[in-house]
């Protein structure tokens, strides 16, 4: 297992503190479960699911929203790669 980024570590530790699925210090298939949950959360909170017609004035808000979701998806990618 490669070293996780601080963001991925935080997500994994939060998950593991509730379920304690790590055996002998080696994480198992829960990385894929966490990644899948993050992907669904990002998909469900995407602006396209909430804003039908956005005025150009608010485009920077939508762009920031998408950037935040990209960070979540990057953590999901990292966890899936484990």
N, C-alpha and C positions, 0 to 999 in steps of 0.2 A: 504494500500500500504506500503510495506516495504521500508526501506531506500535503495536508489540506490547507487551503487559504483560511485566514481568520473568519471570514464569513461562513464558509462551509463547515468549519469547526464549530462555530456557534450554533448552526442549525443542527448538526449531528449531536452535539452535547445536550441541546435542549430536548431533542427527540429521545436520546438514550437515557436522560434523567427520568423520563416518564416510563420507559419500557425496559431499560436495562438489558438490551439484546446482545451486547458485546460479550462474547465468551473468550476467556483467556486473552483479552486485550485485542482480539482480531474481529473487526466488524464483518458482518456477513451480508446477506442479500437485502438488509434493511436500507442500504444506500439507494437501491433502485426504488424502494417504496417511498423513501423521503423525496427523491427526485420526481417521482410520478405525482406526489401530492403537491410539490412546488409548481410543477407544470400546469396542473389543473387550476391551482389558485391563481397563477399568472394569467391563464387563459380566461378564467371567469371574471377577472378584474380588469381585463384589457379595455381600453376606451371604446373599441368598436362594439363592445357588448353593452355600453352604457350611453353613448353619445351618438344619436342618429345623424344630426346635422350640426357641425361645429362651425362657428364663425371664425374667420381668419384671425381676428383679434385674440382668440383663445388658443391658437395653434401652439404657442410656446408651452402652454399648460399641458396639452396633449403630448407634445414631444417629451416633456419632462416625465410624464406618467409612463410613456413607453420606455424611456431610459431606465426608470426604476424597475420596470418589469424585466428589462434585459439583464439587470444585475441578478435578479432572482433566477432567471433562466440560466445564467452563467454558473450559479451555484449548483443548480440541478445537473448541468452538464458535467461539472467537476465530480459530483457525487456518483453519477452514473459511470464515470470513467474508472472508478475504484474497483 
